[in-house]
Amino acid sequence: MLKELRRIFFVGVITLAPLALTIYILVQLFRWFDSLFQPTFLTNYGYMPGLGFLLGIFIILLVGIFAPSLIGKQFFLITDRIAERLPLVKMIYSGTKQVFDSFSHTGSNRFSRVVMVQFPNEKSYSIGFVTQEIAEGWVPSKPEAKLAVFVPTTPNPTSGYLLFVSVNETMDINISVEDALKLVISGGLVRPSNFLHSTKV
């Protein structure tokens, strides 16, 4: 039951995040533009701690249940088509949707495998996800094959760095993409089962 609830919640987050972020950015732009011409009037009805958080969780769960259904798929398909035709909305929505799709189960094939790369310097290693293998000759002065490796940040894996490195500059590690994402998001607290447990010296 808990596993199914987590799956539904994850589907809700992935489905809702691009639209929510687009609306948030547009609202912030509107508020900034509106404040240039008139004062901002706020009405305070009282603050109830935790109510907004609970309402947000409830809405995400509802979207997670609704999105995989036939009606839900058609609704978000129409939303995608409308968003793709609006100039400003398209720029924000398309980019955020592609990022979040990359971390969903439907977009997991975009990360072919997990590697370790020397980043940000030669004395440290970072987890990276191979997104593309570049053909030889892409960079004329560097004829060897290159890998496009996405190195995510912690705890927000939707931001990070795109590195182009030689194949021999990466080390394959024996963990799945899902386990690697958990490791990144948790800052190393959630470890794959094949990781050694830390011991006190």
BAVEXLO-50226 format. One line per field, with one value per atom (N, C-alpha, C): residue in three letters; atom name; z, y, x. Coordinates in Angstrom, 2 decimals, always signed. Layout:
code <- [ALA, ...]
site <- [CA, ...]
pz <- [Z, ...]
py <- [Y, ...]
px <- [X, ...]
END
This chain:
code <- [MET, MET, MET, LEU, LEU, LEU, LYS, LYS, LYS, GLU, GLU, GLU, LEU, LEU, LEU, ARG, ARG, ARG, ARG, ARG, ARG, ILE, ILE, ILE, PHE, PHE, PHE, PHE, PHE, PHE, VAL, VAL, VAL, GLY, GLY, GLY, VAL, VAL, VAL, ILE, ILE, ILE, THR, THR, THR, LEU, LEU, LEU, ALA, ALA, ALA, PRO, PRO, PRO, LEU, LEU, LEU, ALA, ALA, ALA, LEU, LEU, LEU, THR, THR, THR, ILE, ILE, ILE, TYR, TYR, TYR, ILE, ILE, ILE, LEU, LEU, LEU, VAL, VAL, VAL, GLN, GLN, GLN, LEU, LEU, LEU, PHE, PHE, PHE, ARG, ARG, ARG, TRP, TRP, TRP, PHE, PHE, PHE, ASP, ASP, ASP, SER, SER, SER, LEU, LEU, LEU, PHE, PHE, PHE, GLN, GLN, GLN, PRO, PRO, PRO, THR, THR, THR, PHE, PHE, PHE, LEU, LEU, LEU, THR, THR, THR, ASN, ASN, ASN, TYR, TYR, TYR, GLY, GLY, GLY, TYR, TYR, TYR, MET, MET, MET, PRO, PRO, PRO, GLY, GLY, GLY, LEU, LEU, LEU, GLY, GLY, GLY, PHE, PHE, PHE, LEU, LEU, LEU, LEU, LEU, LEU, GLY, GLY, GLY, ILE, ILE, ILE, PHE, PHE, PHE, ILE, ILE, ILE, ILE, ILE, ILE, LEU, LEU, LEU, LEU, LEU, LEU, VAL, VAL, VAL, GLY, GLY, GLY, ILE, ILE, ILE, PHE, PHE, PHE, ALA, ALA, ALA, PRO, PRO, PRO, SER, SER, SER, LEU, LEU, LEU, ILE, ILE, ILE, GLY, GLY, GLY, LYS, LYS, LYS, GLN, GLN, GLN, PHE, PHE, PHE, PHE, PHE, PHE, LEU, LEU, LEU, ILE, ILE, ILE, THR, THR, THR, ASP, ASP, ASP, ARG, ARG, ARG, ILE, ILE, ILE, ALA, ALA, ALA, GLU, GLU, GLU, ARG, ARG, ARG, LEU, LEU, LEU, PRO, PRO, PRO, LEU, LEU, LEU, VAL, VAL, VAL, LYS, LYS, LYS, MET, MET, MET, ILE, ILE, ILE, TYR, TYR, TYR, SER, SER, SER, GLY, GLY, GLY, THR, THR, THR, LYS, LYS, LYS, GLN, GLN, GLN, VAL, VAL, VAL, PHE, PHE, PHE, ASP, ASP, ASP, SER, SER, SER, PHE, PHE, PHE, SER, SER, SER, HIS, HIS, HIS, THR, THR, THR, GLY, GLY, GLY, SER, SER, SER, ASN, ASN, ASN, ARG, ARG, ARG, PHE, PHE, PHE, SER, SER, SER, ARG, ARG, ARG, VAL, VAL, VAL, VAL, VAL, VAL, MET, MET, MET, VAL, VAL, VAL, GLN, GLN, GLN, PHE, PHE, PHE, PRO, PRO, PRO, ASN, ASN, ASN, GLU, GLU, GLU, LYS, LYS, LYS, SER, SER, SER, TYR, TYR, TYR, SER, SER, SER, ILE, ILE, ILE, GLY, GLY, GLY, PHE, PHE, PHE, VAL, VAL, VAL, THR, THR, THR, GLN, GLN, GLN, GLU, GLU, GLU, ILE, ILE, ILE, ALA, ALA, ALA, GLU, GLU, GLU, GLY, GLY, GLY, TRP, TRP, TRP, VAL, VAL, VAL, PRO, PRO, PRO, SER, SER, SER, LYS, LYS, LYS, PRO, PRO, PRO, GLU, GLU, GLU, ALA, ALA, ALA, LYS, LYS, LYS, LEU, LEU, LEU, ALA, ALA, ALA, VAL, VAL, VAL, PHE, PHE, PHE, VAL, VAL, VAL, PRO, PRO, PRO, THR, THR, THR, THR, THR, THR, PRO, PRO, PRO, ASN, ASN, ASN, PRO, PRO, PRO, THR, THR, THR, SER, SER, SER, GLY, GLY, GLY, TYR, TYR, TYR, LEU, LEU, LEU, LEU, LEU, LEU, PHE, PHE, PHE, VAL, VAL, VAL, SER, SER, SER, VAL, VAL, VAL, ASN, ASN, ASN, GLU, GLU, GLU, THR, THR, THR, MET, MET, MET, ASP, ASP, ASP, ILE, ILE, ILE, ASN, ASN, ASN, ILE, ILE, ILE, SER, SER, SER, VAL, VAL, VAL, GLU, GLU, GLU, ASP, ASP, ASP, ALA, ALA, ALA, LEU, LEU, LEU, LYS, LYS, LYS, LEU, LEU, LEU, VAL, VAL, VAL, ILE, ILE, ILE, SER, SER, SER, GLY, GLY, GLY, GLY, GLY, GLY, LEU, LEU, LEU, VAL, VAL, VAL, ARG, ARG, ARG, PRO, PRO, PRO, SER, SER, SER, ASN, ASN, ASN, PHE, PHE, PHE, LEU, LEU, LEU, HIS, HIS, HIS, SER, SER, SER, THR, THR, THR, LYS, LYS, LYS, VAL, VAL, VAL]
site <- [N, CA, C, N, CA, C, N, CA, C, N, CA, C, N, CA, C, N, CA, C, N, CA, C, N, CA, C, N, CA, C, N, CA, C, N, CA, C, N, CA, C, N, CA, C, N, CA, C, N, CA, C, N, CA, C, N, CA, C, N, CA, C, N, CA, C, N, CA, C, N, CA, C, N, CA, C, N, CA, C, N, CA, C, N, CA, C, N, CA, C, N, CA, C, N, CA, C, N, CA, C, N, CA, C, N, CA, C, N, CA, C, N, CA, C, N, CA, C, N, CA, C, N, CA, C, N, CA, C, N, CA, C, N, CA, C, N, CA, C, N, CA, C, N, CA, C, N, CA, C, N, CA, C, N, CA, C, N, CA, C, N, CA, C, N, CA, C, N, CA, C, N, CA, C, N, CA, C, N, CA, C, N, CA, C, N, CA, C, N, CA, C, N, CA, C, N, CA, C, N, CA, C, N, CA, C, N, CA, C, N, CA, C, N, CA, C, N, CA, C, N, CA, C, N, CA, C, N, CA, C, N, CA, C, N, CA, C, N, CA, C, N, CA, C, N, CA, C, N, CA, C, N, CA, C, N, CA, C, N, CA, C, N, CA, C, N, CA, C, N, CA, C, N, CA, C, N, CA, C, N, CA, C, N, CA, C, N, CA, C, N, CA, C, N, CA, C, N, CA, C, N, CA, C, N, CA, C, N, CA, C, N, CA, C, N, CA, C, N, CA, C, N, CA, C, N, CA, C, N, CA, C, N, CA, C, N, CA, C, N, CA, C, N, CA, C, N, CA, C, N, CA, C, N, CA, C, N, CA, C, N, CA, C, N, CA, C, N, CA, C, N, CA, C, N, CA, C, N, CA, C, N, CA, C, N, CA, C, N, CA, C, N, CA, C, N, CA, C, N, CA, C, N, CA, C, N, CA, C, N, CA, C, N, CA, C, N, CA, C, N, CA, C, N, CA, C, N, CA, C, N, CA, C, N, CA, C, N, CA, C, N, CA, C, N, CA, C, N, CA, C, N, CA, C, N, CA, C, N, CA, C, N, CA, C, N, CA, C, N, CA, C, N, CA, C, N, CA, C, N, CA, C, N, CA, C, N, CA, C, N, CA, C, N, CA, C, N, CA, C, N, CA, C, N, CA, C, N, CA, C, N, CA, C, N, CA, C, N, CA, C, N, CA, C, N, CA, C, N, CA, C, N, CA, C, N, CA, C, N, CA, C, N, CA, C, N, CA, C, N, CA, C, N, CA, C, N, CA, C, N, CA, C, N, CA, C, N, CA, C, N, CA, C, N, CA, C, N, CA, C, N, CA, C, N, CA, C, N, CA, C, N, CA, C, N, CA, C, N, CA, C, N, CA, C, N, CA, C, N, CA, C, N, CA, C, N, CA, C, N, CA, C, N, CA, C, N, CA, C, N, CA, C, N, CA, C, N, CA, C, N, CA, C, N, CA, C, N, CA, C, N, CA, C, N, CA, C, N, CA, C, N, CA, C, N, CA, C, N, CA, C, N, CA, C, N, CA, C, N, CA, C, N, CA, C, N, CA, C, N, CA, C, N, CA, C, N, CA, C, N, CA, C]
pz <- [+0.00, +0.00, +0.00, +0.86, +0.95, -0.34, -0.93, -2.18, -3.30, -3.35, -4.38, -4.18, -2.91, -2.61, -3.05, -2.83, -3.28, -4.80, -5.49, -6.95, -7.45, -6.84, -7.24, -6.99, -5.83, -5.48, -6.47, -6.85, -7.80, -9.16, -9.61, -10.89, -10.83, -9.68, -9.51, -9.57, -8.93, -8.94, -10.35, -11.06, -12.40, -13.37, -13.20, -14.10, -13.81, -12.53, -12.13, -12.14, -11.92, -11.73, -12.89, -14.16, -15.25, -15.32, -15.17, -15.23, -14.03, -12.84, -11.63, -11.68, -12.15, -12.26, -13.29, -14.40, -15.41, -14.86, -14.15, -13.55, -12.52, -11.72, -10.68, -11.29, -12.33, -12.97, -13.61, -14.27, -14.89, -13.86, -12.72, -11.64, -11.07, -10.87, -10.35, -11.32, -12.62, -13.62, -13.62, -13.48, -13.45, -12.22, -11.06, -9.83, -9.92, -10.49, -10.63, -11.56, -12.69, -13.66, -13.08, -12.37, -11.79, -10.70, -9.95, -8.86, -9.35, -10.63, -11.18, -11.33, -11.43, -11.73, -10.61, -9.67, -8.59, -7.34, -6.13, -4.89, -4.80, -3.99, -3.77, -2.52, -2.66, -1.53, -1.14, +0.15, +0.66, +1.73, +1.68, +2.69, +3.54, +4.85, +5.77, +6.48, +6.18, +6.80, +7.97, +8.35, +9.43, +8.90, +9.68, +9.25, +10.00, +9.25, +9.85, +9.44, +10.33, +9.99, +9.52, +8.41, +7.91, +6.97, +6.93, +6.08, +4.59, +4.18, +2.79, +2.39, +3.30, +3.02, +2.80, +3.68, +3.55, +2.28, +1.95, +0.72, -0.51, -0.49, -1.60, -1.78, -0.66, -0.72, -1.30, -0.87, -1.33, -2.84, -3.33, -4.76, -5.57, -5.10, -5.81, -5.91, -4.80, -4.81, -5.78, -5.82, -6.76, -8.20, -8.50, -9.86, -10.19, -9.19, -9.39, -9.72, -9.16, -9.45, -10.80, -11.07, -12.26, -13.54, -13.45, -14.64, -15.47, -14.85, -15.67, -16.32, -15.90, -16.46, -17.89, -18.62, -20.01, -20.11, -19.22, -19.21, -18.82, -17.84, -17.39, -18.49, -19.23, -20.32, -21.40, -21.73, -22.75, -22.28, -20.98, -20.43, -20.50, -20.06, -20.05, -21.46, -22.37, -23.77, -24.38, -24.09, -24.56, -23.93, -22.62, -21.93, -22.58, -22.92, -23.59, -24.92, -25.70, -27.03, -26.93, -25.95, -25.76, -25.32, -24.36, -23.85, -24.92, -25.86, -26.92, -27.96, -27.96, -28.95, -28.41, -27.10, -26.50, -26.35, -26.97, -27.05, -25.72, -24.72, -23.46, -22.66, -22.66, -21.92, -22.50, -23.83, -24.48, -24.03, -23.93, -23.55, -22.14, -21.22, -19.84, -19.67, -20.20, -19.98, -20.63, -21.89, -22.61, -21.92, -21.51, -20.85, -19.54, -18.69, -17.39, -17.55, -18.51, -18.73, -19.16, -20.04, -20.49, -19.35, -18.46, -17.31, -16.39, -16.04, -15.11, -15.74, -17.05, -17.73, -17.67, -17.66, -17.60, -16.30, -15.25, -13.95, -13.64, -14.57, -14.37, -14.93, -14.61, -15.12, -16.63, -17.18, -18.63, -19.36, -18.65, -19.30, -18.82, -18.06, -17.46, -18.50, -19.72, -20.75, -21.30, -20.91, -21.37, -20.66, -19.49, -18.79, -19.05, -19.88, -20.26, -19.14, -18.36, -17.26, -16.30, -15.16, -14.13, -14.16, -14.07, -14.07, -12.98, -12.73, -11.87, -12.74, -12.52, -13.25, -12.26, -12.63, -11.78, -11.92, -10.93, -10.96, -9.52, -9.13, -9.91, -10.08, -9.50, -9.71, -9.77, -9.99, -10.18, -8.89, -7.75, -6.46, -5.92, -6.66, -6.19, -7.34, -6.99, -7.98, -7.74, -8.84, -8.77, -9.55, -9.11, -9.85, -11.07, -12.20, -13.43, -14.18, -15.05, -15.85, -17.33, -18.03, -19.46, -20.23, -20.97, -21.75, -23.24, -23.74, -25.16, -25.35, -26.41, -26.83, -28.15, -28.13, -29.30, -30.26, -31.55, -32.56, -32.71, -33.14, -33.36, -34.45, -34.26, -35.23, -34.95, -33.85, -33.51, -33.21, -32.49, -32.28, -33.08, -34.16, -35.06, -34.36, -33.38, -32.71, -31.70, -31.37, -30.42, -31.08, -31.84, -32.63, -31.83, -30.56, -29.80, -29.43, -29.22, -28.88, -27.54, -27.44, -26.22, -25.66, -24.34, -23.68, -23.13, -23.30, -22.66, -21.30, -20.23, -18.87, -18.09, -17.54, -16.71, -15.25, -14.59, -13.17, -12.37, -11.62, -10.91, -9.61, -9.12, -7.83, -6.74, -5.50, -4.34, -3.54, -3.06, -3.17, -4.35, -5.23, -6.37, -7.64, -8.08, -9.23, -10.58, -10.59, -11.86, -12.35, -11.49, -11.93, -11.85, -12.61, -12.59, -13.70, -14.11, -15.10, -16.22, -17.44, -18.59, -18.96, -18.84, -19.13, -20.40, -21.21, -22.35, -22.06, -21.81, -21.40, -22.28, -22.33, -23.06, -22.31, -23.04, -22.44, -21.33, -21.55, -20.56, -19.34, -19.36, -18.21, -17.28, -17.57, -16.73, -16.14, -15.02, -14.39, -14.19, -14.78, -14.59, -13.15, -12.55, -11.20, -11.23, -10.38, -10.42, -9.57, -9.95, -9.32, -10.41, -10.15, -11.14, -11.13, -12.17, -12.26, -11.10, -10.76, -9.65, -8.32, -8.06, -6.81, -6.78, -7.93, -7.99, -7.71, -8.22, -7.96, -6.47, -5.84, -4.41, -3.62, -4.06, -3.41, -3.52, -4.68, -4.91, -4.12, -4.20, -3.54, -2.03, -1.46, -0.01, +0.49, -0.42, +0.00, +0.54, +0.06, +0.49, +1.66, +2.20, +3.36, +2.97, +1.81, +1.31, +0.37, +0.82, +0.06, -0.63, -1.82, -2.48, -1.62, -1.83, -1.00, -1.13, -2.28, -2.46, -1.97, -1.31, -0.66, +0.70, +1.08, +2.40, +3.43, +4.59, +5.68, +6.36, +6.76, +7.42, +8.80, +9.21, +10.52, +11.26, +12.57, +13.38, +13.60, +13.48, +13.66, +15.12]
py <- [-1.20, +0.00, +1.27, +1.28, +2.44, +2.61, +1.48, +1.54, +2.10, +1.68, +2.17, +3.64, +4.08, +5.49, +6.34, +5.83, +6.54, +6.67, +5.58, +5.60, +6.65, +6.67, +7.63, +9.06, +9.28, +10.60, +11.05, +10.13, +10.44, +10.80, +10.06, +10.36, +11.75, +12.07, +13.38, +14.50, +14.31, +15.34, +15.57, +14.49, +14.58, +15.23, +14.88, +15.42, +16.89, +17.24, +18.58, +19.60, +19.15, +20.08, +21.05, +20.61, +21.58, +22.65, +22.23, +23.20, +24.14, +23.58, +24.39, +25.41, +24.98, +25.88, +26.97, +26.60, +27.59, +28.65, +28.19, +29.12, +30.01, +29.40, +30.17, +31.29, +30.96, +31.97, +33.07, +32.68, +33.67, +34.57, +33.98, +34.77, +35.75, +35.28, +36.17, +37.32, +37.02, +38.07, +39.06, +38.53, +39.41, +40.30, +39.74, +40.54, +41.63, +41.28, +42.27, +43.39, +43.02, +44.03, +44.89, +44.25, +44.97, +45.94, +45.57, +46.42, +47.70, +47.73, +48.95, +50.08, +49.71, +50.70, +50.96, +50.03, +50.24, +49.52, +50.00, +49.34, +47.95, +47.11, +45.76, +45.75, +45.27, +45.19, +43.73, +43.43, +42.07, +42.01, +41.01, +40.78, +39.61, +39.81, +38.77, +38.14, +36.87, +36.15, +35.28, +35.41, +34.58, +33.44, +33.05, +32.03, +30.73, +29.63, +28.31, +27.44, +27.25, +26.50, +25.08, +24.69, +23.31, +23.08, +24.01, +23.80, +23.80, +24.76, +24.82, +23.61, +23.13, +21.95, +20.73, +20.53, +19.38, +19.47, +20.67, +20.85, +20.54, +20.96, +20.68, +19.18, +18.45, +17.00, +16.34, +16.81, +16.25, +16.44, +17.64, +17.93, +17.08, +16.92, +16.10, +14.65, +14.12, +12.75, +12.60, +13.60, +13.56, +13.55, +14.38, +14.42, +13.10, +12.50, +11.21, +10.10, +10.18, +9.19, +9.49, +10.77, +11.21, +11.09, +11.41, +11.50, +10.21, +9.01, +7.80, +7.34, +7.88, +7.45, +7.96, +7.40, +7.79, +9.27, +9.71, +11.12, +12.01, +11.56, +12.33, +12.49, +11.41, +11.48, +12.45, +12.39, +13.29, +14.74, +14.96, +16.31, +16.93, +16.18, +16.72, +16.76, +15.92, +16.00, +17.31, +17.67, +18.94, +20.10, +19.97, +21.02, +21.21, +20.10, +20.18, +20.92, +20.57, +21.18, +22.68, +23.07, +24.49, +25.23, +24.63, +25.27, +25.41, +24.44, +24.48, +25.57, +26.11, +27.12, +28.54, +28.69, +30.01, +30.41, +31.51, +31.86, +31.83, +32.61, +32.68, +31.39, +30.87, +29.63, +28.47, +28.40, +27.31, +27.29, +28.46, +28.55, +27.98, +28.29, +27.84, +26.39, +26.09, +24.79, +23.65, +23.84, +22.77, +22.40, +23.41, +23.14, +22.42, +22.88, +22.24, +20.84, +20.64, +19.31, +18.31, +18.73, +17.83, +17.44, +18.40, +18.10, +17.09, +17.34, +16.45, +15.09, +15.05, +13.77, +12.91, +13.54, +12.80, +12.02, +12.48, +11.82, +10.95, +10.84, +9.97, +8.59, +7.60, +6.25, +6.21, +7.09, +7.10, +7.67, +8.46, +9.06, +8.50, +7.37, +6.82, +6.29, +5.98, +5.46, +6.55, +7.81, +8.89, +8.81, +8.20, +7.95, +6.50, +6.29, +4.92, +4.16, +4.84, +4.16, +5.19, +4.69, +5.54, +5.40, +6.53, +6.50, +7.43, +7.31, +8.25, +9.04, +10.35, +11.20, +12.07, +12.45, +13.34, +14.76, +15.18, +16.49, +16.90, +18.15, +19.31, +19.43, +18.49, +18.51, +17.08, +16.91, +15.58, +14.78, +15.42, +14.73, +14.25, +14.50, +14.08, +13.48, +12.68, +12.02, +12.37, +12.47, +12.76, +11.72, +11.49, +10.59, +11.30, +10.62, +11.20, +10.19, +10.71, +9.87, +10.09, +9.01, +9.10, +9.34, +10.45, +10.79, +10.53, +10.71, +10.50, +10.01, +9.24, +8.89, +9.60, +10.50, +11.33, +10.58, +10.62, +9.93, +10.59, +9.82, +10.35, +11.42, +12.43, +13.51, +14.64, +14.55, +15.64, +16.91, +16.75, +17.86, +17.53, +18.26, +17.92, +17.77, +18.61, +18.55, +17.41, +16.80, +15.70, +14.53, +13.70, +12.66, +11.51, +11.34, +10.19, +10.37, +9.26, +9.29, +9.98, +10.72, +11.44, +10.96, +11.09, +10.81, +12.12, +12.31, +13.42, +12.90, +13.49, +13.03, +14.17, +13.90, +14.88, +14.61, +15.61, +15.50, +16.33, +15.70, +16.44, +17.05, +18.05, +18.66, +18.02, +18.18, +17.66, +18.83, +18.76, +17.65, +17.78, +18.77, +19.00, +18.46, +17.25, +16.65, +17.21, +18.12, +18.69, +19.79, +20.20, +21.12, +20.39, +20.87, +20.19, +20.70, +19.85, +20.22, +19.18, +19.66, +18.77, +18.71, +17.52, +17.33, +16.48, +16.82, +15.99, +15.41, +14.11, +13.46, +12.25, +11.85, +10.65, +9.41, +8.34, +7.11, +6.64, +6.76, +6.29, +7.22, +8.33, +9.24, +8.98, +7.95, +7.58, +6.19, +5.96, +4.64, +4.17, +3.02, +2.46, +1.97, +2.23, +1.73, +0.87, -0.11, -1.14, -0.76, +0.34, +0.70, +1.18, +1.06, +1.47, +2.98, +3.50, +4.94, +5.39, +4.58, +4.94, +5.02, +4.04, +4.05, +5.24, +5.56, +6.70, +8.01, +8.15, +9.34, +9.46, +8.34, +8.34, +8.78, +8.32, +8.66, +10.17, +10.72, +12.15, +13.00, +12.67, +13.46, +13.46, +12.33, +12.21, +12.72, +13.13, +13.57, +12.43, +11.21, +10.05, +9.30, +9.79, +9.12, +7.83, +7.85, +6.64, +5.94, +4.79, +4.10, +2.85, +2.54, +1.28, +0.09, -1.03, -2.21, -2.76, -2.51, -3.04, -2.08, -0.97, -0.07, -0.62, -0.44, -0.85, +0.13, -0.37, +0.49, +1.09, +2.36, +3.04, +2.44, +2.46, +1.93, +2.98, +3.00, +3.94, +3.42, +4.28, +3.91, +4.08]
px <- [+0.83, +0.00, +0.87, +1.88, +2.77, +3.57, +4.00, +4.76, +3.90, +2.63, +1.71, +1.42, +1.32, +1.08, +2.26, +3.49, +4.69, +4.71, +4.31, +4.28, +3.29, +2.10, +1.07, +1.54, +2.18, +2.66, +3.74, +4.63, +5.70, +5.14, +4.11, +3.46, +2.83, +2.22, +1.60, +2.61, +3.77, +4.81, +5.34, +5.68, +6.24, +5.25, +3.94, +2.92, +2.64, +2.59, +2.18, +3.31, +4.55, +5.67, +5.89, +5.93, +6.16, +5.08, +3.80, +2.71, +2.75, +3.00, +3.05, +4.18, +5.35, +6.49, +6.24, +5.59, +5.25, +4.30, +3.26, +2.30, +2.98, +3.86, +4.56, +5.41, +6.16, +7.02, +6.18, +5.07, +4.20, +3.55, +3.13, +2.52, +3.53, +4.78, +5.81, +6.10, +6.12, +6.32, +5.16, +3.93, +2.76, +2.80, +3.11, +3.16, +4.23, +5.38, +6.45, +6.01, +5.39, +4.95, +3.83, +2.90, +1.77, +2.22, +3.24, +3.71, +4.37, +4.76, +5.36, +4.34, +3.06, +2.03, +1.04, +0.94, +0.01, +0.47, +0.07, +0.45, -0.16, +0.46, -0.04, -0.92, -2.14, -3.07, -3.22, -2.97, -3.07, -4.15, -4.97, -6.01, -5.59, -5.53, -5.07, -6.26, -6.52, -7.62, -7.16, -5.91, -5.39, -4.55, -3.57, -2.61, -2.86, -2.99, -3.18, -2.00, -1.03, +0.18, -0.13, +0.48, +0.35, -0.81, -1.79, -2.97, -2.59, -1.77, -1.35, -0.52, +0.32, +1.14, +0.27, -0.72, -1.62, -2.45, -2.90, -3.67, -2.81, -1.54, -0.64, -0.40, -0.20, -0.02, -1.27, -2.44, -3.71, -3.87, -3.55, -3.68, -2.71, -1.48, -0.49, -0.95, -1.50, -2.01, -3.18, -4.06, -5.19, -4.70, -3.70, -3.15, -2.46, -1.77, -1.11, -2.08, -3.29, -4.34, -4.99, -5.20, -5.94, -5.10, -3.79, -2.94, -2.86, -2.70, -2.56, -3.86, -5.01, -6.29, -6.43, -7.41, -7.63, -8.00, -8.89, -9.30, -8.12, -7.34, -6.19, -5.15, -4.88, -3.91, -4.37, -5.68, -6.22, -6.16, -6.46, -6.45, -5.05, -4.05, -2.69, -2.09, -2.59, -2.17, -2.66, -3.91, -4.46, -3.70, -3.39, -2.62, -1.26, -0.59, +0.71, +0.60, -0.44, -0.59, -0.86, -1.68, -1.97, -0.71, +0.02, +1.24, +2.30, +2.36, +3.36, +3.07, +1.85, +1.49, +1.54, +1.75, +1.83, +3.28, +3.71, +5.14, +5.88, +5.47, +6.19, +6.03, +4.80, +4.53, +5.33, +5.44, +6.18, +7.63, +8.25, +9.66, +9.89, +8.97, +9.12, +8.66, +7.47, +6.84, +7.62, +8.04, +8.73, +10.04, +10.80, +12.08, +11.92, +10.98, +10.79, +10.22, +9.35, +8.76, +9.82, +10.72, +11.79, +12.70, +13.00, +13.85, +13.18, +11.91, +11.22, +10.93, +10.68, +10.47, +11.72, +12.88, +14.14, +14.28, +13.60, +13.70, +12.49, +11.58, +10.43, +10.74, +9.87, +10.08, +9.92, +9.03, +8.83, +10.03, +10.83, +11.99, +13.30, +13.24, +14.46, +15.43, +14.91, +15.82, +16.73, +16.51, +17.39, +18.73, +18.77, +20.02, +20.40, +21.41, +21.73, +22.43, +23.29, +23.96, +24.56, +25.01, +25.59, +27.10, +27.80, +29.27, +29.79, +31.09, +31.79, +32.76, +32.79, +33.72, +34.49, +35.70, +36.50, +35.97, +35.22, +34.58, +34.25, +34.49, +34.93, +36.44, +37.21, +38.65, +39.17, +40.45, +41.03, +41.12, +40.89, +40.99, +39.65, +38.57, +37.24, +36.45, +35.45, +34.61, +33.14, +32.40, +30.97, +30.20, +28.96, +28.08, +27.54, +27.56, +27.04, +26.18, +25.33, +24.43, +24.76, +25.06, +25.39, +24.10, +24.06, +22.87, +23.05, +24.28, +24.54, +25.97, +26.17, +27.52, +27.80, +28.75, +29.03, +29.94, +29.62, +30.42, +31.79, +32.75, +34.10, +34.07, +34.88, +34.93, +33.98, +33.19, +32.27, +33.06, +34.16, +35.09, +36.35, +36.63, +37.74, +39.09, +39.36, +40.66, +40.75, +39.59, +39.54, +38.81, +39.52, +38.86, +38.29, +38.73, +38.25, +36.77, +36.10, +34.68, +34.48, +33.37, +33.05, +31.72, +31.59, +30.31, +29.75, +28.44, +27.75, +27.27, +27.79, +27.48, +26.84, +25.66, +24.98, +25.32, +25.92, +26.28, +25.28, +24.36, +23.33, +23.85, +23.12, +23.44, +22.59, +23.04, +22.34, +21.77, +20.51, +19.56, +18.61, +18.84, +17.95, +18.60, +18.24, +18.91, +18.47, +17.47, +17.04, +17.98, +18.93, +19.98, +21.32, +22.28, +23.57, +24.47, +25.40, +26.41, +26.44, +26.61, +26.76, +28.23, +28.82, +30.24, +30.40, +31.39, +31.77, +33.14, +33.18, +34.42, +34.70, +35.96, +36.34, +35.84, +35.67, +35.18, +36.11, +37.42, +38.38, +38.50, +37.75, +37.73, +36.55, +35.79, +34.65, +34.85, +34.20, +34.22, +32.78, +32.45, +31.12, +30.97, +29.81, +29.55, +28.29, +28.27, +27.23, +26.02, +25.34, +24.07, +23.12, +21.83, +20.83, +20.68, +20.03, +19.77, +18.90, +17.90, +16.99, +17.75, +18.62, +19.41, +20.37, +20.94, +21.86, +21.14, +19.90, +19.11, +18.77, +18.44, +18.16, +19.39, +20.54, +21.80, +22.07, +21.82, +22.05, +21.07, +19.79, +18.75, +18.92, +19.33, +19.47, +20.81, +21.69, +23.01, +23.87, +23.62, +24.40, +23.81, +22.67, +22.07, +21.36, +20.69, +20.04, +21.00, +21.51, +22.55, +22.00, +22.49, +22.12, +22.52, +21.86, +22.09, +23.51, +24.17, +25.52, +26.59, +26.19, +27.16, +27.52, +28.79, +29.22, +28.71, +28.28, +27.85, +29.06, +28.90, +30.01, +30.26, +31.50, +31.89, +32.69, +32.57, +33.34, +34.73, +35.71, +37.11, +37.49]
END
